[in-house]
Every structure is written in structure tokens, then in C-alpha cells.
Amino acid sequence: MSANQLLDHLPAAELRRILVLGAHVPLHSGQSLQTQGLPLRALLFPVRGFVCLVTPLDQHESVQVGMVGREGVLGAESLLGLSTSPVEVVVQEGGQAWSLPVVALRRALPRNPGLRRLLSRYLLVQLRHAVSMAACLHFHPLQARLARWLLMGQDRAEGDGFAVTQEDLAHLLGVRRVGVTLAAGSMQKAGLIQYHRGWIRISDRPGLRELACSCYAQDCATYLLGMNFPPDHGLDALKH
């Protein structure tokens, strides 16, 4: 088992052929993995930790358009023949990923139809998640969006908590820091989270799910249906 859900759903023979073509690489918190418009050199399949996909707009701070942990892959758009990254990718929680050079991928695809199928499905899932996030950013209140983000982060984190500053959350959610401070403070008073010096721990996950907007449940359903995985391999099952 590779500990990455996409790789672990490959046929055993394909997985063996693919694994010899790549290598494990470290992911460091705050590290920039991809820059918008620059060449894509490798696919990264996270096995620990998670990253945020962000995009800049004019002179504004970059806003988040996606999140990837061990349920997915970075660089799947190279399957479409794209040679540059459409987004910037920054490591939120450090860990490790399995790296497959784009050149090796293109050579391997003819012999590995299972890999092509999984990457194609995941590209569609990512597109649907990005569309959902764009609508969520426009229509849903900050507290509900913050609850959704925290659930997404916990799904992909190693434990019940992870490091993130209120300033980072404000940038990722496209809001002012004071809004995040008020929303997080309200959640802490309600016993949903514990926040101290840049570290957030989820105390009441069911309560946080009730507070989150419907986009979180929609994203979980999109992943299961899009990838054609059983219920125990969904986004919200990564912790179990």
C-alpha cells in the first residue's frame, strides 16, 4: 500500500510498474510546489500532509481554489497535455509525497489504463470542487466557509489538529483577518475548536459539520461518485 488513495486503487500489477518510476519527496510547511504559468515537471501524490491550491487576482492576495491531501494528486492536468501549472500550490501541513516525473507518466500511460482512468476521474472531481468553491466564496457566510475549510483540513491532517494562522486563513478565504478572528472566536466559545498560537484542534466534529455550509457534504459526495470509490474511501473517511 502506498498510503495515497489514488495509487492504492490501481491494479496491483500497474502499481508495481508505476512505483519504480518515481520516488518519495518531502513536503515542507510553507513550501511552494508549483507556480502558476511555470512548467509542470512531476505529478505529486501526497501520502502525508496536505497542500492548498491558490490563484492570484490582480493586486489582491491569492485566494484558495482547492486542497489536496492523500486522497488526490497534483499535476493531473498534464494528462491533458498541459505543460504549465494553472494554479500555485503551497504546502499547508508538511509531510511526504510520491513524485512521478511527467516524462515518465507519458511513457507509462499506454501500458497502464487504470492510471489514466483514475487521473481522468480526479480531474473532473477537482473541476467540480473548484466550481463549488467559487460559488461558496460568493454566496455563503464566512463562519460556514471557515467551518468547511477546517473540516477539509482535518480530513487531510495527521491528527485532530494542524498549524494555521488566522492571517493565512484570511488570505485563503479571501476575507479580512478580523472576520476570521471573530468567526474562530465564536467557534471556540461554542466548544467546536481549540485555537492557540497558530494551532487549531477540532474538538466537536459533528458540531462543526452542522455549522459548515452544504458545500462540504457536496464535495464529499462528489469525490465518492466521481472516483467511483466505496463509502469508506471518501474524503471524510480519511481519518479512520
C-alpha positions in Angstrom: 0.0 0.0 0.0 1.3 3.5 -0.9 -1.0 5.4 1.6 -2.2 7.6 -1.3 -5.8 6.7 -2.2 -5.4 7.0 -5.9 -2.4 4.8 -6.1 -3.9 2.3 -3.8 -6.9 1.9 -6.1 -4.6 0.9 -9.0 -4.5 -2.7 -10.1 -1.6 -4.4 -8.3 0.4 -5.0 -11.5 0.1 -1.4 -12.5 1.0 -0.1 -9.1 4.2 -2.1 -9.2 5.1 -0.8 -12.6 4.4 2.8 -11.6 6.2 2.9 -8.3 9.5 2.0 -9.8 9.3 5.1 -12.0 9.1 7.6 -9.1 10.4 8.4 -5.7 9.3 9.8 -2.4 10.0 13.5 -1.7 9.5 15.6 1.5 6.8 18.3 1.8 7.8 21.3 4.0 5.2 23.6 5.5 5.1 26.8 3.6 6.9 25.3 0.6 5.9 26.4 -2.9 5.5 23.3 -5.0 4.1 24.8 -8.2 3.9 28.4 -9.6 1.1 29.5 -11.9 2.3 29.6 -15.5 5.6 27.7 -14.9 6.4 24.2 -16.2 4.9 21.1 -14.6 7.7 18.7 -14.1 6.1 15.9 -11.9 2.9 14.6 -10.5 2.9 14.6 -6.7 0.7 12.0 -4.8 0.7 13.2 -1.2 0.9 10.4 1.4 1.2 12.7 4.5 0.3 16.3 4.9 -1.7 18.5 2.6 -1.5 21.5 0.2 -3.6 24.4 -0.8 -4.2 25.4 -4.4 -4.4 29.1 -4.8 -4.7 31.7 -7.5 -3.8 35.4 -7.5 -6.2 38.0 -8.9 -4.8 41.4 -10.0 -3.1 43.0 -7.0 -5.1 41.0 -4.4 -3.8 38.3 -2.1 -4.0 34.8 -3.6 -7.3 33.0 -2.8 -7.8 29.3 -2.3 -9.4 27.2 -5.1 -8.7 23.7 -3.8 -7.0 21.5 -1.3 -5.2 18.2 -1.9 -4.0 15.5 0.6 -3.6 11.8 0.3 -7.0 11.5 -1.5 -5.6 13.0 -4.6 -2.7 14.2 -6.8 -1.1 17.4 -8.0 -0.4 17.9 -11.7 -3.0 15.6 -13.1 -3.7 18.3 -15.7 -0.6 17.1 -17.5 -2.8 14.2 -18.7 -4.5 16.8 -21.0 -1.1 17.8 -22.5 -0.8 20.9 -20.4 2.9 21.8 -19.8 2.4 24.6 -17.2 0.6 24.8 -13.9 -2.8 26.6 -13.8 -2.5 27.3 -10.1 0.0 28.0 -7.4 0.5 25.2 -4.8 1.7 25.8 -1.3 2.2 23.2 1.4 -0.1 23.8 4.4 0.9 20.8 6.5 4.3 19.2 5.9 4.7 15.5 5.1 5.7 13.4 2.2 4.6 12.8 -1.4 5.4 10.2 -4.1 6.7 12.0 -7.2 6.3 10.8 -10.7 8.1 12.8 -13.5 5.7 14.0 -16.2 8.0 12.4 -18.8 7.7 9.0 -17.1 3.9 9.4 -16.9 3.6 10.0 -20.6 5.7 6.9 -21.3 3.7 4.8 -18.8 0.1 5.7 -19.8 -0.2 3.3 -22.8 0.6 0.3 -20.6 -1.4 1.5 -17.5 -5.1 2.2 -18.4 -6.0 2.1 -14.7 -3.8 5.1 -14.0 -5.3 7.1 -16.9 -8.8 6.3 -15.7 -8.1 7.4 -12.1 -6.4 10.6 -13.3 -9.2 11.5 -15.6 -11.8 11.0 -12.9 -9.8 13.0 -10.4 -9.5 15.9 -12.9 -13.3 16.0 -13.1 -13.6 15.9 -9.3 -11.2 18.8 -9.0 -13.1 20.8 -11.5 -16.4 20.3 -9.7 -14.7 21.2 -6.4 -13.3 24.4 -7.9 -16.7 25.3 -9.2 -18.2 24.6 -5.8 -15.6 26.7 -4.0 -16.1 29.7 -6.3 -19.9 29.7 -5.6 -19.3 29.2 -1.9 -16.9 32.1 -1.8 -19.6 34.4 -3.3 -22.8 33.2 -1.5 -22.0 31.6 1.9 -21.3 33.4 5.1 -17.7 33.4 6.5 -18.4 31.2 9.5 -19.9 28.5 7.4 -17.0 28.7 4.9 -14.4 28.6 7.7 -16.1 25.5 9.2 -15.9 23.9 5.8 -12.2 24.7 5.5 -11.4 23.3 8.9 -13.2 20.1 8.2 -11.3 19.8 4.9 -8.0 20.4 6.7 -8.8 17.9 9.4 -9.7 15.2 6.9 -6.2 15.5 5.4 -4.1 16.3 8.6 -2.2 13.7 10.6 -4.1 14.3 13.8 -7.1 16.2 15.2 -5.2 19.5 14.8 -2.9 21.3 12.5 -1.0 24.6 12.2 -2.6 27.5 10.5 -2.6 31.2 11.4 -5.6 33.5 11.3 -3.8 35.6 8.7 -3.3 32.6 6.5 -7.0 31.7 6.8 -8.0 35.2 5.9 -5.9 35.1 2.7 -7.1 31.7 1.7 -10.7 32.5 2.3 -10.4 36.0 0.7 -11.6 38.0 3.7 -10.2 40.4 6.3 -8.4 38.9 9.3 -10.8 40.5 11.8 -13.6 38.4 10.2 -11.7 35.2 10.8 -10.8 36.2 14.4 -14.5 36.8 15.2 -15.6 33.6 13.5 -12.9 31.4 15.1 -13.6 33.0 18.4 -17.3 32.1 18.2 -16.4 28.5 17.3 -14.1 28.3 20.3 -16.7 29.6 22.7 -19.1 27.0 21.3 -16.6 24.3 22.0 -16.2 23.3 18.4 -12.5 24.1 18.2 -9.5 25.0 20.3 -7.2 27.7 18.9 -3.9 28.8 20.4 -0.8 30.4 18.9 -1.4 29.3 15.3 -2.6 25.8 16.2 -6.2 24.6 15.7 -7.7 21.5 17.1 -11.1 20.2 16.2 -13.0 19.5 19.5 -16.5 18.8 18.1 -16.5 17.5 14.6 -20.3 16.7 14.4 -21.0 20.3 15.6 -18.6 21.7 13.1 -20.3 19.8 10.3 -23.7 21.3 11.3 -22.2 24.7 11.2 -20.4 24.2 7.8 -22.1 25.1 4.6 -23.6 22.4 2.4 -20.5 22.5 0.1 -18.6 20.2 2.5 -21.1 17.4 2.2 -21.4 18.1 -1.5 -17.6 17.8 -2.0 -17.5 14.5 -0.1 -20.3 13.1 -2.3 -18.6 14.4 -5.5 -15.4 12.7 -4.6 -17.1 9.3 -4.0 -19.3 9.4 -7.1 -16.6 10.9 -9.3 -13.9 8.4 -8.3 -16.4 5.5 -8.0 -15.0 4.6 -4.6 -16.9 2.8 -1.8 -18.2 5.0 1.1 -15.3 4.0 3.4 -12.9 5.6 1.0 -14.4 9.1 1.0 -12.9 12.4 2.0 -14.5 12.4 5.4 -13.3 8.8 6.0 -9.6 9.6 5.6 -9.2 9.9 9.4 -10.5 6.5 10.1 
